[in-house]
Amino acid sequence: MTATNLTPDRRARRHVKFSDVTAWVLRITIVLILVAGVTGSILKDRYSADQWFDLVAFGITMGSVYALIALGYTMVYGVLRLINFAHGDIMMAGSFAGYFIAASLEDSGALDQYPIMSLVTMLVVAMLLSGGIAILTERFAYRPFRHVRGLAPLICAIGVSFFLQQSFRGLFGAGLRSYPDPTWLRSSVPFFGFSVPAVQALVVASAIVVMIGLYLIVNKTKMGTAMRAVSEDVDTATLMGIDVNRVVTFTFALGGAVGGVAGVLYGLVFKQVHFFMGFTPGIKAFGAAVLGGIGNLPGAMIGGVFLGLSESLAPALLLDGLGIPASYQLRDLIAFTLLIAVLIFRPYGIFGERLTKKRG
């Protein structure tokens, strides 16, 4: 019997692929696990309303930091189609800068006496250092590989990451340094009958301000228009008189500055800084960028917040219900499992779109 003589049902069955069946089995399995875990957690009723609120607040806090780091990934990828795996270490540099400024201000007593001035100084110095490192990275490491195909740019990015880590290890040692803890960060802020730690409120508010400013720069300024033009088509943008090197340098500087802000906020939350601190948040933020649709600024913001909430809520809402011991030690597992699931089922991200043409 020829293919033309097959009934429509038989032709459809012949086109069913093993990969499609496997994907649907995985989807159904994941849904069943989620339902079982959430149901088990609800039935156990181990957490009070205050505890659930604390988990949500912490998730939004960490999601805001992830979103800031993810913005650096997504901006560079949007312009150059390059994954800057050194971005987490650029964030680490900003955290070190904020630490040294905070320590100096604490020694002089200004950290407690002038909180706004101290915070602004920490953020500005961190932005300048991280932005400067990002510019140097683009100029001397990435620019020679701009028109190179294959794995060379990716290997270069990984090499820059190790170079930054070992440079800071050589300069400042491998030990942990404790971020100063001023009194104005130890209080709480009332919020609809609940209390939010001041440091978490500060992190979320700062992240919102930076995200709004970044969105306005990209969408309302002349340089932002040039960035979007280069992202769409480098050759056409060049023919229209746009200085591509200048746009790329500005993109790296802007992404690095935002990463510096994220480094200071991360240090304020976890109170520690060390040379390897940028690796894990950087990988998670890359996952957030992929989750939202890499190259999409709003997607990176939403992906970061979603990842932070998943990390914070999933151990209590899912793993406890499944009877998994020490569930809060598996937060990293949640993040990377979420990244793998996105890459399997929607590799272009939630807000990503398929590229209609190959762009360099």
N, C-alpha and C positions, 0 to 999 in steps of 0.2 A: 504494500500500500504506500503510495507516495504522500509527500507532505501536503500536497494540494487536496488529497482526498480525506484528510483528517478532519474531524469535527472541530469546531472552535474550542470546545472544552479540552480535547486531547492536545491541540496545538498550545493551549495555555499551559497545560501540565508539562509539556516538553520544554517550555521556556522558563520553568521555575528553577532557579539556581540554588545550589547547596548553601552558598553564602547568604542568600536572602532568607532561607529557612533558619539558618543559624542565628542571624540577626534578630529575627522575630522571637526565637526561643530565648535569646538573651534579654530582649525587651520584656517578655512575659515574666521571666525569672526575676528580673530587677523589680518589676511592679509587685510581684508576690512577696519579695523580701521586704520592700518598703511597707506594704500593708501589714505584714506580720509584725515588723518592728514597731511601727507606730501604734498598732493595736495593743501590743504587749506593754508599751510604755504608758499608754493611757490607762490600761487596767491596773498597772502597778501603782500609779498615782504617787510617785515618790517625790515630786517637786512641787513647791508652792508657787503661787502667782509671782511673788517677789523673785524667786529663783529663776523662773522662766523669763521674767523681765530682764534680769541681770544677764542671762545668756543672750538674749536678743540684743541688748545694748552693747555687750562685748563683741558680738558678731558684726554689728554695724560698724563698730570702731575699727576692728581688724579689716573689715571689708573696705573701709575708706582708705586705709593704708595700701591695701592690695590694689585698689583702683588707681591710686596715684602712681604706683610703680607700673601698673599695666598700661597707663597712658603713654609712658615713655616707650614701651615696646611697640605699641600700636602706631604711634606717630612715625617712628623710624621705619617700621615695616610699610606704612602707607606711602612713604616717599621713596624708599630705596628697595623695597621688597627684601629686606635684610632683617633677620632675627638677631638683635643685639644682646647676646647672652651675657655680656659684661654689665648690663644695666643694673642688676642686683648689686654688683660690687661698686658701681657708681653711687648707688643709694647708701652703701656702707660708708663710703668716703664722706658723704654728707652727714651721716650720723656721728662720725668721728669729729668732724668740724663743730657740730653742735655741742658735743661733749666738752671739747676743750674750751669753747666760749662759755658754756654753762659753769664749768669748774672755775674758770677765771672770775666770772661774775659772782660766784658763791664765795670765793675767797675775799672779795672786796665788799661783800654784803649787799651788792646791788641786785642780786637775783631775787631776794625777798622784798627789797624796798621798791624796786621798779619792775614789776612782773611783765607789763606790756612791752616796755623797752627791751627787757632781757630776751623775751621770746622773739621779738622782731629781729633783734641782733643775731640770735642763734639761727633763725631761718634764713636771713639774708646771707650770712657767711656760708652756711651750708649750700645754698643755691649757687653762690659764686664758685665755690670749690667744685661741686659736682658738675655744674655747667662747664667750667673750665676743663675738667678732666674729660668730659664728653666731647668737647671741641677738639682737644688734642687726640683723643681716640679716633675720631672721624678723620682728622687730617693725616695722621701718620699710620694708622692701622687699616682703616676701612677704605679710604679713597683709592689706594692702589688696586684694590680688588673690585672696584665699582662695576667694571665691565667684564669681570671674570665669571664664567659659568662653573657649575659643579660645586664641590664641597669646600673649595679653598676659602671663601668668605666665612663659612660656618666654622671651620677650623680656626681661622684667625680670631673670630669672636670668642671662642672658647679659650684661646691662648691669651687674649687680652684679659679675660676674667681671672685666669690664674696669675697673670702678671700683677694685676692690681691687688689680689689677695696676698701674694707673697711680699709685695712691696710694703704694704701696711703692716704685715707681720714683722718684717725686718725693721721697720721704723719704730713701731710701738709695742712689739712683743706679741706673744701668743696668749697672754692672760686676759681675763675679763676685766673691764673697767666699769665701775658703777656710775650711772648717770646721777647727777645731783637731784635731790627730791625736795624742792622748795615747799614751804607751808601752803602756798596758794594752790598747789596741785593735790593736796591731801583732803580737801573738803569735798562736799557733795552738792549736787544741784537738784532741787526738787523738780519733779516732772510728773504731773497728773497723779499725785499720790505716791509715786515711787521716788527713789533717790538714785541719781546717776553720778558716779565719780567725776570730779571736775576734770581729770585728765582725759577721760573718755569724751566728755562734752567738748573739750578744747580740740581734741583730735578730729572729731566729726565736723565741728564748725570750721576749722582751718581747712580741712579737705574740701568742704563744700565751696568755700571762697576760692580756693585754688582751681577747682574744677570749673567753676563759673568763669573765672578769669581766663583760663585756657580755652574754653569754648568760645569766648568772645574774641580772643586773639585769632583763633583759627578761622572763625566765620565772619568777623566784622572788620578785619584790618587788611591792608594791602599785602602785607607779608603772608597773612593767612590765605589770601586768595592765590598768591603765588605757590604756596605749599600745596594747595588743592589742585592747582594746575599741573605741577610737577608730578603729583601722585597719579593724575589721570593719564598723562602722556608726556614723557620727558622731552622727546624730540620736538613735539609741537610747542611745548613751553619754551624751549630754546629758540625756536624760530620766531616766537612772539616777543623775544627780547628779555626773557627772564634769566637772571643769573642763577643757574642751577647750583653751582658750588655755594653761593651765598645762602640759598634756600636750605640746602642740606645742612650747612653749618648752623644756621638758625634753628633748624629742627632738632639737631642734636643738643644744642645749648638749652633749648626750651625743655626738652625731655629730661636732660640731666638736672636742670634746676628743679623741676617737679620731683625728680627722684631724691634730690637733696632735702626737700620738704618732707617727703615720706620717711627719709632716714631719721630726721629729728623727731618726728611724731612716733616712729617705731621705738626709738630710744626712750622717749618719755613714757611709753606704755610699759615696756619690759625692763627698763632701768639698767640695761647692760649693753655694752658695745664691745665687739671683738672683730678680728680680721675676717672671720668666716661667716659673719652674721648676715651677709647679703645673699648667700647662695639659696637657702630654702625659701625666703620670701620672694626672691627673684623668680624661682621656678614656679612658685604658686601664682605669682602675678602674671607670668607667661600663660599659665593655665587659665587665669581669669580673662586675659586678652583673647585667647582662643575661644573660650566659652562665649564671650560676647560677640565675637566676630572680629578677628584681628584686622586692623586697619580702620575700625569703626570706633570713634571716640565715645559716643554714648554707650555703645556696646561694652567697651572696656570698663566704664564706670559701673554699669549695671552688673557686669560679670564679676568685678571685684567685690561688690557688696554681697552678691549672691554666694560667692565662694566663702566670704567671711561668715555669713549666717549659717551656711552648711557646716562649716568647721565647728561652729559654736553649738548649734542645735542638734546636729546629727548624733553625737555620742549619747545625749540624753533622750532624744526623740526616737532614735532608731536602734543603736547598739545595745542600750540598756534593755530595750524590749526584747531583743534577741538573746538576752542572757550572756552577753560577752563581757568578761571581767576587764577591769581597768580600761573602760571605754574611752576615757578622756586622754589616754596615752596614744590613741589611734586617730587623732585629729588629722595628722599628715596623711594617713591612709585614706581618709575621706576626700581630701583635696585631690590626691593623685588618682583615686578611683573615678572621681568626677571628671577629671581631665581625660582619662582613658575612655570613659563612656561617651564624652562629647566627640572625641576623635573617631570613635567607632560609628556612632549613629548620625552625627552631624558635623563633619570635619570643617565646615565653613562657619561654624558657630551659630548662636541663636539669631543674631542680627546680620550675619555675613551673607554674602551673595556670591554665586559662582562668577568667576571672571569670564567675560565673554570673549576676551582675546588675551593672548599671551603678552604680558607687559614685563619689561626688563626691570 
